[in-house]
Amino acid sequence: MTAFVSLFRGINVGGHQKIRMDELKDLHESLGLKDVVTYIQSGNVVFTSDDADLAQLPAQIEDGFAKKFGFRVKVMVRTSAELSDIIANNPFQNQHTKESKWVVVMFLATRPERTAFEDLQKTYAGPEELCLIGQELYIYYANGIGRSKLTGTLIEKKLKTIGTGRNWNTILQLQKLIQR
């Protein structure tokens, strides 16, 4: 039995595309996924499956979502092992000058080209620190995310892929849920 987390992009943000978490749970169960648990309103779902194909799973969830709710959203899916690696690879951990509350991980739909990441770094000269590891972009928002000019739209445009961000606390809570 493999444990997974699905991270929905763009639901329940600023009162738009509102979806109740019990409806997301029902969606996952209708797709044959087991042990489904949601976490906070931003579209985080932990579940298990015996036979889910990670290559097909995001599309299956996205298609089921579109049928159930009448609009499309993207979902990033990671296994429990991938989530553990994401946590272990956080370049901002164990640095006494870095507060974990300012760390966000952007889970990307595809692995960006190194040149695209370099272009983002050249184009944007704000106080944020960026580190691309595999398919995740780690961001340290030194002055907080609310005032930052480093937006998801800019990141996606430069990296030529879409993603969804989660703060460090949410990621650690998802790890607890996935290990239950």
C-alpha positions in Angstrom: 0.0 0.0 0.0 1.5 3.3 -1.1 0.6 6.6 0.6 0.2 9.8 -1.4 -0.6 13.4 -1.0 -2.5 15.4 -3.7 -2.0 19.2 -3.6 -4.7 21.1 -5.5 -3.8 24.4 -7.2 -6.1 27.4 -7.0 -9.0 26.2 -5.0 -10.4 28.1 -2.0 -8.0 31.0 -2.5 -9.4 34.4 -1.8 -13.0 33.0 -1.8 -12.7 31.7 -5.4 -13.4 28.2 -6.7 -14.7 27.2 -3.3 -14.7 23.4 -2.7 -15.5 21.8 0.6 -12.9 19.3 1.9 -15.6 16.6 2.5 -16.3 16.9 -1.3 -12.6 16.4 -2.1 -12.6 13.4 0.2 -15.6 12.0 -1.6 -14.0 12.6 -4.9 -10.8 10.6 -3.9 -12.9 7.8 -2.5 -15.0 7.6 -5.7 -11.7 7.0 -7.6 -11.1 3.9 -5.4 -8.5 5.6 -3.2 -8.4 4.6 0.4 -7.8 6.1 3.9 -8.6 9.5 2.6 -7.9 12.5 4.9 -8.0 16.2 4.1 -5.9 18.9 5.7 -7.0 22.5 5.9 -9.1 24.3 3.3 -6.4 24.8 0.6 -6.8 21.5 -1.1 -4.5 18.9 0.6 -5.5 15.3 0.5 -3.6 12.3 1.9 -4.6 8.8 0.8 -3.4 5.3 0.0 -3.7 3.0 -2.9 -2.6 -0.5 -3.9 -2.6 0.0 -7.6 -2.4 3.7 -8.4 0.0 4.6 -11.3 1.8 7.8 -10.3 2.2 8.7 -13.9 -1.6 8.6 -14.4 -2.9 9.6 -11.0 -2.9 13.4 -11.3 -4.9 13.2 -14.6 -7.4 10.8 -13.0 -7.9 13.1 -10.1 -8.1 16.2 -12.4 -10.6 14.5 -14.7 -12.8 13.3 -11.7 -12.6 16.8 -10.3 -13.8 18.4 -13.6 -16.7 15.9 -13.8 -17.8 16.5 -10.2 -17.3 20.3 -9.9 -17.6 21.5 -13.5 -14.3 23.2 -13.8 -10.7 22.1 -14.2 -7.8 22.5 -11.7 -4.3 21.1 -11.6 -3.2 18.7 -8.9 0.3 17.8 -8.0 0.7 14.3 -6.5 3.7 13.1 -4.4 4.3 9.8 -2.7 5.1 9.6 1.0 8.8 8.8 0.0 8.9 11.9 -2.2 7.4 14.0 0.6 10.0 12.7 3.0 12.8 13.6 0.5 11.3 17.1 0.0 11.5 17.6 3.8 15.0 16.2 4.1 16.3 18.3 1.1 15.0 21.6 2.5 18.1 23.9 2.0 16.9 26.3 4.6 16.7 23.8 7.5 19.0 24.1 10.5 20.0 27.6 9.7 19.6 29.7 12.9 19.0 32.9 10.8 16.2 31.3 8.8 12.7 31.0 10.3 10.7 28.0 9.0 7.5 30.1 8.9 9.0 32.0 5.9 9.7 28.8 3.9 7.4 27.8 1.1 7.8 24.9 -1.2 6.3 25.2 -4.7 5.4 21.7 -5.9 5.8 21.8 -9.7 3.9 19.9 -12.3 7.1 19.2 -14.3 10.8 19.5 -13.7 12.0 22.8 -15.1 15.0 23.2 -17.3 18.1 24.4 -15.4 18.2 27.4 -17.9 14.7 28.4 -17.0 15.6 28.5 -13.3 18.7 30.5 -14.1 16.5 32.9 -16.1 14.2 33.3 -13.1 17.2 34.1 -10.9 18.6 36.7 -13.4 15.2 38.3 -13.9 14.1 38.6 -10.3 16.3 40.4 -7.9 14.2 40.5 -4.7 15.2 39.5 -1.2 13.9 36.0 -1.5 16.2 33.0 -1.7 15.4 30.3 -4.2 16.6 26.8 -4.5 15.4 24.3 -7.2 15.8 20.7 -6.1 14.3 18.2 -8.5 10.7 19.1 -9.2 10.3 21.4 -6.1 11.2 25.1 -5.8 12.1 26.0 -2.2 11.6 29.7 -1.5 12.7 31.6 1.6 10.6 34.8 1.9 12.9 36.9 4.1 10.3 39.7 4.5 7.2 37.4 4.4 5.1 36.3 1.4 2.4 39.0 1.7 4.6 41.8 0.5 6.8 39.9 -1.9 6.9 40.7 -5.6 7.9 37.1 -6.3 4.5 35.8 -7.3 3.4 32.3 -8.4 2.5 33.7 -11.8 6.1 35.1 -12.3 7.6 31.8 -11.1 5.4 29.7 -13.4 6.1 32.0 -16.4 9.9 31.8 -16.0 10.0 28.1 -15.1 7.6 27.2 -17.9 5.5 25.0 -15.7 2.7 25.3 -13.1 2.9 24.7 -9.5 1.2 25.1 -6.1 2.9 26.4 -3.0 2.7 25.2 0.6 4.2 26.7 3.7 6.6 24.6 5.7 4.1 24.0 8.6 1.6 22.6 6.2 4.2 20.3 4.7 5.2 19.0 8.1 1.5 18.4 9.0 1.0 16.5 5.7 4.0 14.3 6.6 2.4 13.4 10.0 -0.9 12.5 8.2 0.8 10.5 5.6 2.7 8.5 8.2 -0.3 7.6 10.3 
